[in-house]
């Protein structure tokens, strides 16, 4: 960006659902960011832990958009995206509430996007909060639209090498993604039918189909509060992960892709340790519901009895 040119307007959307303490910590880190044209917007998905009152008290200048219900990751962020675009945002920066950013983390992302109009989505170098020297994701990862295989890229790579390799597409994780305004206006918002998981992959694939690329600004750094050890996944986690992955392969997989059974078996191998735990039967029940709901094209929140 030329030094005499006005900085593009960036609106950061932080989605909160009963995550008061994490959201307050995220906002503290954002409050000392050095980017000159930065606006903060918190979207609250009907929290019941006092989040809204605490945010208003601690950060009275931050706008809060209350949805009144848990709209999921896609629905809540879409509400924030709409408000951000109404506010004249040139870029919308989606940011997980359980992250903390460095003061200068916005500038490299914007500079990378401004230098290359073909970049529709830009990510950052995301490290583990408990081990800031270890990458959780170099912006995102690869998703195989033929098999449902997914993996974060956990090492620095040349940003220019990111892209499509056969059926494996690089995507920017929704944990931190800078979205160009024209991309949102051209390809639309996050797909709410996923509700949770794979919305970020789906949006990157649609942007790619529209002629845009995804990229990473390695100098832009933040930390993400990810568990240091493997935990038994919750039934809701297992349900959404399988249903969303199957749905994404059905929508974006090439002709002749493996059957849904093959995708499900690959997924089960990945999460086998979680299903062999002491409470594993609840996980198996969640997977059975996910399979059935996928087959009948169900969308929205998981069944309440999981």
Residue pairs with C-beta under 8 A, 6 or more apart in sequence:
1 7
1 8
1 110
1 111
1 114
1 115
6 37
7 35
7 36
7 37
7 110
8 37
8 90
8 91
8 110
8 114
9 37
9 39
9 87
9 88
9 89
9 90
9 91
10 35
10 37
10 38
10 39
10 89
10 90
10 91
10 92
10 93
10 106
10 110
10 178
11 38
11 39
11 40
11 41
11 80
11 83
11 84
11 87
11 89
11 91
11 92
11 93
12 30
12 38
12 39
12 40
12 41
12 93
12 95
12 106
13 41
13 43
13 77
13 80
13 81
13 84
13 92
13 93
13 94
13 95
14 23
14 26
14 27
14 30
14 40
14 41
14 42
14 43
14 95
14 96
14 97
15 42
15 43
15 45
15 73
15 76
15 77
15 80
15 94
15 96
15 97
16 23
16 42
16 43
16 44
16 45
16 47
16 51
16 55
16 97
17 44
17 45
17 46
17 47
17 70
17 76
18 47
18 48
18 49
18 51
19 47
19 49
19 51
19 97
19 98
20 47
20 49
20 50
20 51
20 54
20 55
22 97
22 98
22 225
23 42
23 51
23 55
23 97
24 54
24 55
24 58
24 59
25 100
26 95
26 96
26 97
26 98
26 99
26 100
26 101
27 40
27 42
27 55
27 58
27 59
27 62
28 100
29 99
29 100
29 101
29 102
29 222
30 38
30 40
30 95
30 101
31 40
31 59
32 103
33 101
33 103
33 104
33 105
33 106
34 103
34 104
34 106
34 107
35 104
35 106
35 107
35 110
38 106
39 63
39 84
39 87
39 89
40 59
40 62
40 63
41 62
41 63
41 64
41 65
41 80
41 83
41 84
41 87
42 55
42 62
42 63
42 64
42 65
43 64
43 65
43 67
43 76
43 77
43 79
43 80
43 83
44 51
44 52
44 55
44 64
44 65
44 66
44 67
45 67
45 69
45 70
45 71
45 72
45 75
45 76
46 66
46 67
46 68
46 69
46 70
52 64
52 66
55 62
55 64
56 64
63 83
65 79
65 80
65 83
67 75
67 76
67 79
70 76
70 301
71 78
71 79
71 192
72 192
72 194
72 195
72 196
72 300
72 301
73 174
73 190
73 195
73 196
73 197
73 199
74 189
74 190
74 191
74 192
74 194
74 195
74 196
74 199
75 192
75 195
77 94
77 174
77 189
77 190
78 189
78 190
78 192
80 92
80 94
81 92
81 94
81 179
81 184
81 189
81 190
82 189
84 92
85 92
85 181
85 184
85 185
89 181
90 180
90 181
91 110
91 113
91 178
91 179
91 180
91 181
92 178
92 179
92 181
92 184
93 106
93 109
93 176
93 177
93 178
93 179
94 174
94 176
94 177
94 179
95 101
95 175
95 176
96 174
96 175
96 176
96 224
98 224
98 225
99 126
99 175
99 176
99 222
99 223
99 224
99 225
100 129
100 222
100 223
101 221
101 222
102 220
102 221
102 222
105 124
105 220
105 221
105 222
106 220
107 220
108 124
108 217
108 218
108 219
108 220
109 122
109 123
109 124
109 178
109 217
109 220
110 178
111 217
112 119
112 122
112 159
112 215
112 216
112 217
113 119
113 122
113 178
113 180
113 215
116 213
116 215
118 211
118 212
118 213
119 180
119 212
119 213
119 214
119 215
120 179
120 180
120 182
120 183
120 187
120 207
120 210
120 212
120 213
120 214
121 172
121 177
121 178
121 179
121 180
121 183
121 203
121 204
121 207
121 212
121 214
121 215
122 139
122 172
122 177
122 178
122 214
122 215
122 216
122 217
123 137
123 138
123 139
123 140
123 172
123 173
123 176
123 177
123 178
123 214
123 215
123 216
123 217
124 139
124 176
124 216
124 217
124 220
124 221
124 222
125 135
125 138
125 139
125 156
125 216
125 217
125 218
125 219
125 220
125 221
125 222
126 135
126 136
126 137
126 138
126 139
126 173
126 175
126 176
126 221
126 222
126 223
126 224
127 133
127 134
127 135
127 136
127 221
127 222
127 223
127 224
128 134
128 135
128 136
128 223
128 224
128 226
128 228
129 223
129 224
129 225
129 226
130 225
130 226
130 228
131 228
132 223
134 154
135 154
135 155
135 156
136 152
136 154
136 224
136 226
137 152
137 153
137 154
137 173
137 175
137 224
138 152
138 153
138 154
138 155
138 156
138 157
138 216
138 218
139 153
139 159
139 162
139 172
139 173
139 176
139 214
139 215
139 216
140 152
140 153
140 170
140 171
140 172
140 173
140 200
140 204
140 214
140 216
141 150
141 151
141 152
141 153
141 170
141 171
141 173
142 149
142 150
142 151
142 153
142 165
142 168
142 169
142 170
142 171
143 149
143 150
143 168
143 169
143 171
143 201
143 248
144 150
144 167
144 168
144 169
145 167
145 168
145 169
145 205
145 248
145 249
145 252
145 253
145 254
145 257
146 167
146 249
146 253
146 254
146 257
146 258
147 167
147 249
147 257
147 258
147 262
147 263
147 266
148 245
148 246
148 248
148 249
148 263
148 266
148 267
149 168
149 266
150 201
150 245
152 173
153 170
156 218
159 215
159 216
159 217
159 218
162 170
162 213
162 214
162 215
162 216
163 169
163 170
163 213
163 214
164 170
164 208
167 253
167 254
167 257
169 201
169 204
169 205
169 208
170 204
170 214
171 200
171 201
171 204
171 205
171 214
172 200
172 204
172 214
172 216
173 200
174 190
174 199
174 200
175 224
176 222
177 200
179 203
180 212
183 207
183 210
183 212
186 210
187 203
187 206
187 207
187 209
187 210
187 212
188 206
189 203
190 199
190 200
190 202
190 203
191 199
191 202
191 203
192 199
192 299
193 247
193 299
193 300
194 202
194 240
194 244
194 247
194 248
194 299
195 240
195 244
195 299
195 300
195 301
195 302
196 240
196 244
197 240
197 241
197 244
197 245
198 244
198 245
198 247
198 248
199 244
201 248
202 248
202 251
202 252
204 214
205 252
207 214
208 214
230 273
230 274
231 274
232 273
232 274
232 277
232 278
232 279
232 280
232 283
233 241
233 271
233 274
233 283
235 282
235 283
235 285
235 286
235 306
236 286
236 302
236 306
238 271
238 274
238 275
238 283
238 286
238 287
238 290
239 286
239 287
239 289
239 290
239 302
239 303
239 306
240 290
240 302
241 267
241 271
242 264
242 267
242 287
242 290
242 291
242 294
243 290
243 293
243 294
243 298
245 263
245 267
246 260
246 263
246 264
246 290
246 291
246 294
247 294
249 257
249 260
249 263
250 260
250 294
260 294
260 295
264 291
268 275
268 287
271 283
274 280
274 283
275 283
275 284
275 287
277 283
282 306
285 306
286 302
286 306
289 302
289 303
289 306
293 303
